[in-house]
Amino acid sequence: MVLDCPTQKLQDPRGFVLETKRLTLRQPTLADVEAIAGIVGDKRVSINLRRVPHPYTLDDASDFVTAATGRETVFLVETAREAVGLVGLSWEVEGLPELGYCFGIDHWGKGYATEAAQSVIDFGFEKFSIERMTSGSRVVNKASRHVLEKCGFNWTGVELNRFLALGSSTPVDCFRLERSVWASIRNWSNSTRNA
């Protein structure tokens, strides 16, 4: 079933659990507030996220969980029952979701971001009638840029975005992934797995 966006958009991923080789992605609950605050509260994480303050408190995490429906499709990422990050789609621009993700610093460099992002990208294109999605990363965040490139996103330019944790604007590399590119990558990936 493909849903039209945004009027028939699935606003809440409840009931959807995404699984990869190593990860489980599910809707965050209030029981996850402490884990979310631990991940996002680390300044090395929060300075790379546009819409979160620093310090990031338990109240901020609680507000995030209770407001995670509507304009967001958010998944908590777990491995072996440990929360390692968050990934989701933001629907601020009608019909044009933006992929976002963050992971606890103990889990950087393990490929979790690429694995989780790819799962949500597939979810987005399979469940919604969208033609493209966007994403971005601070120009100083080479690891995030690498994740987006591995997932098939194309660089579209640089723009200045305000980051709450920084209290200022900073340059952001902007990326876009077209449905046709996603489908080509997916077909190629499936054919090499079956070969």
MIDOSE-1310 file (N, C-alpha, C; in nm, 2 decimals, decimal comma, always signed):
residues 195
mvld	+0,08/-0,12/+0,00/+0,00/+0,00/+0,00/+0,09/+0,12/+0,00; +0,07/+0,21/-0,10/+0,14/+0,34/-0,10/+0,05/+0,45/-0,06; +0,09/+0,53/+0,03/+0,00/+0,64/+0,08/+0,04/+0,77/+0,01; -0,07/+0,84/-0,01/-0,04/+0,98/-0,07/+0,01/+1,07/+0,04
cptq	+0,09/+1,16/+0,00/+0,15/+1,25/+0,10/+0,10/+1,39/+0,07; +0,08/+1,48/+0,17/+0,08/+1,45/+0,31/-0,05/+1,42/+0,37; -0,16/+1,44/+0,29/-0,30/+1,43/+0,35/-0,33/+1,29/+0,40; -0,28/+1,18/+0,33/-0,30/+1,05/+0,38/-0,17/+0,99/+0,43
klqd	-0,08/+1,07/+0,46/+0,05/+1,03/+0,51/+0,04/+0,96/+0,64; +0,11/+0,85/+0,65/+0,12/+0,78/+0,78/+0,20/+0,87/+0,87; +0,14/+0,91/+0,98/+0,20/+1,01/+1,07/+0,27/+0,94/+1,18; +0,25/+0,82/+1,20/+0,29/+0,75/+1,32/+0,34/+0,61/+1,28
prgf	+0,46/+0,58/+1,30/+0,51/+0,45/+1,26/+0,47/+0,33/+1,35; +0,38/+0,36/+1,45/+0,33/+0,25/+1,53/+0,28/+0,14/+1,45; +0,32/+0,02/+1,49/+0,28/-0,10/+1,41/+0,38/-0,13/+1,31; +0,47/-0,04/+1,28/+0,58/-0,07/+1,18/+0,71/-0,09/+1,26
vlet	+0,76/-0,21/+1,25/+0,89/-0,23/+1,31/+0,98/-0,27/+1,19; +1,09/-0,20/+1,17/+1,18/-0,23/+1,06/+1,30/-0,31/+1,12; +1,34/-0,41/+1,05/+1,45/-0,49/+1,10/+1,55/-0,50/+0,99; +1,68/-0,48/+1,02/+1,79/-0,50/+0,93/+1,87/-0,62/+0,99
krlt	+1,99/-0,64/+0,93/+2,07/-0,75/+0,98/+2,11/-0,74/+1,13; +2,14/-0,61/+1,17/+2,18/-0,59/+1,31/+2,09/-0,51/+1,39; +1,99/-0,44/+1,33/+1,92/-0,34/+1,40/+1,77/-0,36/+1,40; +1,70/-0,31/+1,50/+1,56/-0,31/+1,50/+1,52/-0,16/+1,52
lrqp	+1,43/-0,11/+1,43/+1,38/+0,02/+1,43/+1,23/+0,02/+1,47; +1,20/+0,10/+1,58/+1,06/+0,10/+1,63/+1,03/+0,24/+1,68; +0,90/+0,26/+1,70/+0,85/+0,39/+1,75/+0,91/+0,41/+1,90; +0,96/+0,53/+1,92/+1,01/+0,55/+2,06/+0,89/+0,57/+2,15
tlad	+0,90/+0,53/+2,28/+0,80/+0,55/+2,38/+0,86/+0,63/+2,50; +0,77/+0,66/+2,59/+0,82/+0,74/+2,71/+0,92/+0,66/+2,79; +0,92/+0,52/+2,78/+1,02/+0,44/+2,84/+1,16/+0,46/+2,79; +1,17/+0,52/+2,67/+1,30/+0,55/+2,60/+1,35/+0,69/+2,63
veai	+1,28/+0,77/+2,70/+1,32/+0,91/+2,72/+1,47/+0,92/+2,77; +1,50/+0,84/+2,87/+1,64/+0,85/+2,93/+1,74/+0,81/+2,82; +1,72/+0,71/+2,75/+1,81/+0,67/+2,64/+1,83/+0,78/+2,54; +1,71/+0,83/+2,50/+1,72/+0,94/+2,39/+1,79/+1,06/+2,44
agiv	+1,77/+1,10/+2,57/+1,84/+1,21/+2,63/+1,99/+1,19/+2,64; +2,02/+1,06/+2,66/+2,17/+1,02/+2,67/+2,23/+1,04/+2,53; +2,16/+1,00/+2,43/+2,22/+1,01/+2,29/+2,23/+1,15/+2,25; +2,11/+1,22/+2,25/+2,11/+1,35/+2,19/+2,17/+1,46/+2,29
gdkr	+2,18/+1,43/+2,41/+2,23/+1,52/+2,51/+2,38/+1,54/+2,50; +2,45/+1,45/+2,44/+2,59/+1,46/+2,42/+2,62/+1,58/+2,32; +2,69/+1,68/+2,36/+2,71/+1,79/+2,27/+2,77/+1,76/+2,13; +2,85/+1,65/+2,13/+2,91/+1,61/+2,00/+2,80/+1,56/+1,90
vsin	+2,68/+1,52/+1,96/+2,57/+1,49/+1,87/+2,48/+1,61/+1,85; +2,44/+1,68/+1,95/+2,35/+1,79/+1,94/+2,39/+1,90/+1,85; +2,52/+1,93/+1,84/+2,57/+2,03/+1,75/+2,55/+2,00/+1,60; +2,52/+1,88/+1,57/+2,50/+1,84/+1,44/+2,35/+1,82/+1,40
lrrv	+2,26/+1,86/+1,49/+2,12/+1,85/+1,47/+2,06/+1,99/+1,48; +1,99/+2,03/+1,37/+1,94/+2,17/+1,36/+1,84/+2,21/+1,47; +1,75/+2,12/+1,51/+1,63/+2,16/+1,59/+1,64/+2,12/+1,74; +1,76/+2,08/+1,78/+1,77/+2,04/+1,93/+1,86/+2,14/+2,00
phpy	+1,82/+2,17/+2,12/+1,90/+2,26/+2,20/+2,02/+2,19/+2,27; +2,11/+2,26/+2,33/+2,21/+2,20/+2,42/+2,22/+2,29/+2,53; +2,21/+2,25/+2,66/+2,19/+2,11/+2,69/+2,05/+2,06/+2,65; +2,04/+1,92/+2,63/+1,92/+1,85/+2,59/+1,88/+1,77/+2,71
tldd	+1,76/+1,80/+2,77/+1,72/+1,74/+2,89/+1,63/+1,63/+2,88; +1,59/+1,56/+2,99/+1,49/+1,46/+2,99/+1,36/+1,52/+2,95; +1,33/+1,64/+2,99/+1,20/+1,71/+2,95/+1,20/+1,73/+2,79; +1,31/+1,76/+2,74/+1,32/+1,78/+2,59/+1,30/+1,64/+2,52
asdf	+1,35/+1,54/+2,58/+1,33/+1,40/+2,52/+1,19/+1,36/+2,53; +1,13/+1,39/+2,65/+0,99/+1,35/+2,67/+0,90/+1,43/+2,57; +0,92/+1,56/+2,56/+0,85/+1,64/+2,46/+0,86/+1,58/+2,32; +0,99/+1,54/+2,28/+1,01/+1,49/+2,15/+0,93/+1,36/+2,13
vtaa	+0,93/+1,27/+2,23/+0,86/+1,14/+2,21/+0,71/+1,17/+2,20; +0,65/+1,26/+2,28/+0,51/+1,28/+2,28/+0,47/+1,36/+2,15; +0,56/+1,43/+2,09/+0,53/+1,51/+1,97/+0,58/+1,44/+1,85; +0,63/+1,32/+1,86/+0,69/+1,25/+1,74/+0,59/+1,20/+1,64
tgre	+0,47/+1,24/+1,65/+0,37/+1,21/+1,55/+0,34/+1,34/+1,48; +0,27/+1,34/+1,37/+0,23/+1,46/+1,30/+0,32/+1,49/+1,19; +0,42/+1,57/+1,21/+0,51/+1,61/+1,11/+0,64/+1,53/+1,11; +0,64/+1,42/+1,18/+0,76/+1,34/+1,19/+0,72/+1,19/+1,18
tvfl	+0,81/+1,11/+1,12/+0,79/+0,96/+1,12/+0,93/+0,92/+1,18; +0,93/+0,89/+1,31/+1,05/+0,86/+1,39/+1,06/+0,72/+1,43; +1,18/+0,67/+1,42/+1,22/+0,53/+1,47/+1,33/+0,54/+1,57; +1,32/+0,47/+1,68/+1,43/+0,45/+1,77/+1,51/+0,33/+1,72
veta	+1,64/+0,34/+1,71/+1,72/+0,23/+1,66/+1,79/+0,16/+1,77; +1,77/+0,02/+1,77/+1,82/-0,06/+1,88/+1,91/-0,17/+1,82; +2,01/-0,21/+1,90/+2,08/-0,33/+1,87/+2,09/-0,41/+2,00; +2,06/-0,54/+2,00/+2,07/-0,62/+2,12/+2,00/-0,55/+2,23
reav	+1,88/-0,49/+2,21/+1,80/-0,42/+2,31/+1,86/-0,30/+2,37; +1,96/-0,25/+2,30/+2,02/-0,12/+2,35/+1,99/-0,01/+2,25; +1,94/+0,10/+2,29/+1,91/+0,21/+2,21/+2,04/+0,27/+2,16; +2,06/+0,28/+2,03/+2,19/+0,34/+1,98/+2,17/+0,46/+1,90
glvg	+2,04/+0,50/+1,86/+2,02/+0,62/+1,78/+1,88/+0,64/+1,74; +1,86/+0,74/+1,66/+1,72/+0,77/+1,61/+1,74/+0,80/+1,46; +1,63/+0,77/+1,39/+1,63/+0,80/+1,24/+1,48/+0,82/+1,20; +1,46/+0,91/+1,11/+1,32/+0,93/+1,07/+1,31/+1,03/+0,95
lswe	+1,19/+1,05/+0,92/+1,15/+1,14/+0,81/+1,07/+1,26/+0,87; +1,11/+1,38/+0,84/+1,04/+1,50/+0,88/+0,96/+1,55/+0,76; +0,84/+1,59/+0,78/+0,75/+1,63/+0,67/+0,72/+1,78/+0,68; +0,82/+1,86/+0,70/+0,80/+2,01/+0,71/+0,75/+2,07/+0,58
vegl	+0,81/+2,01/+0,46/+0,77/+2,06/+0,33/+0,67/+1,95/+0,27; +0,55/+1,99/+0,24/+0,45/+1,90/+0,19/+0,50/+1,81/+0,07; +0,49/+1,68/+0,09/+0,53/+1,59/-0,01/+0,68/+1,57/-0,03; +0,76/+1,63/+0,05/+0,91/+1,62/+0,04/+0,97/+1,59/+0,17
pelg	+0,98/+1,47/+0,21/+1,03/+1,43/+0,34/+1,18/+1,46/+0,35; +1,23/+1,49/+0,47/+1,37/+1,51/+0,49/+1,42/+1,40/+0,59; +1,52/+1,32/+0,54/+1,58/+1,22/+0,63/+1,67/+1,28/+0,73; +1,66/+1,23/+0,85/+1,74/+1,28/+0,96/+1,78/+1,16/+1,05
ycfg	+1,89/+1,17/+1,11/+1,94/+1,06/+1,20/+2,04/+1,11/+1,30; +2,06/+1,04/+1,41/+2,17/+1,07/+1,50/+2,19/+0,94/+1,58; +2,32/+0,92/+1,62/+2,36/+0,80/+1,69/+2,45/+0,84/+1,80; +2,44/+0,76/+1,91/+2,53/+0,79/+2,03/+2,67/+0,77/+1,99
idhw	+2,76/+0,85/+2,05/+2,90/+0,85/+2,00/+2,97/+0,71/+2,02; +2,92/+0,63/+2,11/+2,98/+0,50/+2,13/+2,95/+0,41/+2,01; +2,86/+0,45/+1,92/+2,81/+0,37/+1,81/+2,85/+0,43/+1,67; +2,93/+0,53/+1,68/+2,98/+0,59/+1,55/+3,08/+0,50/+1,49
gkgy	+3,09/+0,50/+1,36/+3,19/+0,42/+1,28/+3,16/+0,27/+1,27; +3,04/+0,23/+1,31/+3,00/+0,09/+1,30/+2,91/+0,05/+1,19; +2,87/+0,15/+1,11/+2,78/+0,13/+0,99/+2,64/+0,13/+1,03; +2,60/+0,16/+1,16/+2,47/+0,16/+1,20/+2,39/+0,27/+1,13
atea	+2,44/+0,39/+1,11/+2,37/+0,50/+1,05/+2,33/+0,47/+0,91; +2,42/+0,41/+0,83/+2,39/+0,37/+0,69/+2,29/+0,27/+0,69; +2,30/+0,17/+0,77/+2,20/+0,06/+0,78/+2,06/+0,10/+0,81; +2,05/+0,19/+0,92/+1,92/+0,24/+0,96/+1,87/+0,34/+0,86
aqsv	+1,95/+0,43/+0,81/+1,90/+0,52/+0,71/+1,85/+0,45/+0,59; +1,92/+0,35/+0,54/+1,87/+0,28/+0,42/+1,74/+0,21/+0,45; +1,72/+0,16/+0,57/+1,59/+0,10/+0,60/+1,48/+0,20/+0,60; +1,50/+0,32/+0,65/+1,40/+0,42/+0,65/+1,38/+0,48/+0,51
idfg	+1,48/+0,49/+0,43/+1,47/+0,53/+0,29/+1,38/+0,44/+0,22; +1,40/+0,31/+0,23/+1,32/+0,21/+0,17/+1,17/+0,22/+0,22; +1,16/+0,23/+0,35/+1,02/+0,25/+0,41/+0,95/+0,37/+0,35; +1,03/+0,48/+0,34/+0,97/+0,61/+0,28/+0,92/+0,59/+0,14
fekf	+1,00/+0,53/+0,05/+0,97/+0,52/-0,09/+0,86/+0,41/-0,11; +0,86/+0,31/-0,02/+0,77/+0,20/-0,04/+0,63/+0,23/+0,02; +0,62/+0,31/+0,12/+0,49/+0,34/+0,19/+0,43/+0,47/+0,14; +0,50/+0,56/+0,08/+0,45/+0,69/+0,05/+0,46/+0,72/-0,10
sier	+0,37/+0,79/-0,16/+0,38/+0,83/-0,30/+0,46/+0,96/-0,31; +0,59/+0,95/-0,29/+0,68/+1,06/-0,30/+0,78/+1,04/-0,41; +0,83/+1,14/-0,47/+0,92/+1,13/-0,58/+1,06/+1,15/-0,54; +1,08/+1,21/-0,42/+1,22/+1,24/-0,38/+1,22/+1,26/-0,23
mtsg	+1,34/+1,26/-0,17/+1,35/+1,30/-0,03/+1,48/+1,38/-0,02; +1,50/+1,46/+0,08/+1,61/+1,54/+0,10/+1,68/+1,50/+0,23; +1,80/+1,56/+0,25/+1,87/+1,55/+0,37/+1,98/+1,65/+0,37; +2,05/+1,66/+0,48/+2,16/+1,75/+0,49/+2,26/+1,72/+0,60
srvv	+2,38/+1,77/+0,59/+2,47/+1,75/+0,70/+2,56/+1,87/+0,71; +2,60/+1,91/+0,83/+2,70/+2,02/+0,84/+2,82/+1,99/+0,76; +2,87/+2,09/+0,69/+2,99/+2,07/+0,60/+3,11/+2,01/+0,68; +3,11/+2,03/+0,81/+3,23/+1,97/+0,89/+3,20/+1,83/+0,93
nkas	+3,08/+1,77/+0,90/+3,04/+1,64/+0,94/+3,06/+1,54/+0,82; +3,19/+1,51/+0,80/+3,22/+1,42/+0,68/+3,16/+1,28/+0,69; +3,14/+1,23/+0,81/+3,09/+1,10/+0,83/+2,94/+1,10/+0,79; +2,86/+1,20/+0,82/+2,72/+1,21/+0,78/+2,71/+1,22/+0,63
rhvl	+2,80/+1,30/+0,57/+2,80/+1,31/+0,43/+2,82/+1,18/+0,36; +2,92/+1,10/+0,42/+2,95/+0,97/+0,36/+2,83/+0,88/+0,37; +2,75/+0,88/+0,48/+2,63/+0,80/+0,50/+2,53/+0,83/+0,38; +2,51/+0,96/+0,36/+2,41/+1,00/+0,26/+2,46/+0,96/+0,12
ekcg	+2,59/+0,97/+0,09/+2,64/+0,93/-0,04/+2,62/+0,78/-0,06; +2,65/+0,70/+0,05/+2,64/+0,56/+0,04/+2,49/+0,51/+0,02; +2,40/+0,59/+0,06/+2,26/+0,56/+0,05/+2,20/+0,62/-0,09; +2,29/+0,68/-0,17/+2,25/+0,72/-0,30/+2,21/+0,86/-0,32
fnwt	+2,22/+0,94/-0,21/+2,19/+1,08/-0,22/+2,29/+1,16/-0,31; +2,24/+1,26/-0,38/+2,33/+1,34/-0,46/+2,34/+1,48/-0,40; +2,46/+1,54/-0,39/+2,48/+1,67/-0,34/+2,42/+1,77/-0,43; +2,35/+1,87/-0,37/+2,28/+1,97/-0,45/+2,33/+2,11/-0,42
gvel	+2,42/+2,13/-0,32/+2,47/+2,26/-0,29/+2,49/+2,28/-0,14; +2,52/+2,40/-0,10/+2,54/+2,44/+0,04/+2,45/+2,56/+0,07; +2,39/+2,55/+0,19/+2,31/+2,66/+0,24/+2,34/+2,68/+0,38; +2,30/+2,80/+0,43/+2,32/+2,83/+0,57/+2,19/+2,79/+0,65
nrfl	+2,21/+2,71/+0,76/+2,10/+2,67/+0,84/+2,13/+2,71/+0,99; +2,03/+2,75/+1,06/+2,04/+2,78/+1,20/+2,04/+2,65/+1,29; +2,13/+2,63/+1,38/+2,14/+2,52/+1,47/+2,12/+2,57/+1,61; +2,02/+2,52/+1,68/+1,99/+2,56/+1,81/+2,10/+2,54/+1,91
algs	+2,16/+2,42/+1,91/+2,27/+2,39/+2,00/+2,39/+2,48/+1,98; +2,41/+2,53/+1,86/+2,52/+2,62/+1,83/+2,49/+2,76/+1,86; +2,36/+2,79/+1,86/+2,31/+2,93/+1,88/+2,35/+3,02/+1,76; +2,37/+2,96/+1,64/+2,41/+3,04/+1,53/+2,38/+2,95/+1,40
stpv	+2,41/+3,02/+1,29/+2,39/+2,95/+1,16/+2,52/+2,89/+1,12; +2,52/+2,78/+1,04/+2,64/+2,72/+0,99/+2,61/+2,66/+0,85; +2,72/+2,64/+0,77/+2,69/+2,59/+0,64/+2,65/+2,44/+0,64; +2,56/+2,40/+0,56/+2,51/+2,27/+0,55/+2,52/+2,22/+0,40
dcfr	+2,57/+2,10/+0,39/+2,57/+2,03/+0,26/+2,43/+1,98/+0,24; +2,36/+2,01/+0,13/+2,23/+1,97/+0,10/+2,23/+1,85/+0,00; +2,14/+1,75/+0,02/+2,14/+1,63/-0,06/+1,99/+1,60/-0,10; +1,98/+1,53/-0,21/+1,85/+1,49/-0,26/+1,86/+1,34/-0,32
lers	+1,76/+1,26/-0,29/+1,75/+1,13/-0,35/+1,62/+1,12/-0,43; +1,63/+1,09/-0,56/+1,51/+1,08/-0,64/+1,47/+0,93/-0,63; +1,34/+0,91/-0,65/+1,28/+0,78/-0,65/+1,34/+0,69/-0,75; +1,37/+0,74/-0,87/+1,43/+0,66/-0,98/+1,57/+0,62/-0,94
vwas	+1,65/+0,70/-0,88/+1,78/+0,66/-0,83/+1,77/+0,55/-0,73; +1,68/+0,57/-0,63/+1,66/+0,47/-0,52/+1,62/+0,34/-0,59; +1,53/+0,34/-0,68/+1,48/+0,22/-0,74/+1,60/+0,15/-0,82; +1,68/+0,22/-0,89/+1,79/+0,16/-0,96/+1,89/+0,10/-0,87
irnw	+1,92/+0,17/-0,76/+2,02/+0,12/-0,66/+1,96/-0,01/-0,60; +1,83/-0,01/-0,56/+1,77/-0,12/-0,50/+1,76/-0,24/-0,59; +1,73/-0,22/-0,72/+1,73/-0,33/-0,82/+1,87/-0,39/-0,84; +1,97/-0,30/-0,84/+2,11/-0,35/-0,86/+2,15/-0,43/-0,73
snst	+2,12/-0,38/-0,62/+2,15/-0,45/-0,49/+2,08/-0,58/-0,48; +1,96/-0,59/-0,52/+1,88/-0,72/-0,52/+1,94/-0,82/-0,62; +1,98/-0,77/-0,74/+2,03/-0,86/-0,84/+2,17/-0,91/-0,80; +2,25/-0,83/-0,73/+2,38/-0,88/-0,69/+2,37/-0,98/-0,57
rna	+2,26/-0,96/-0,49/+2,24/-1,06/-0,38/+2,19/-1,19/-0,43; +2,11/-1,19/-0,54/+2,06/-1,31/-0,60/+2,15/-1,38/-0,70; +2,26/-1,32/-0,73/+2,35/-1,37/-0,83/+2,43/-1,48/-0,77
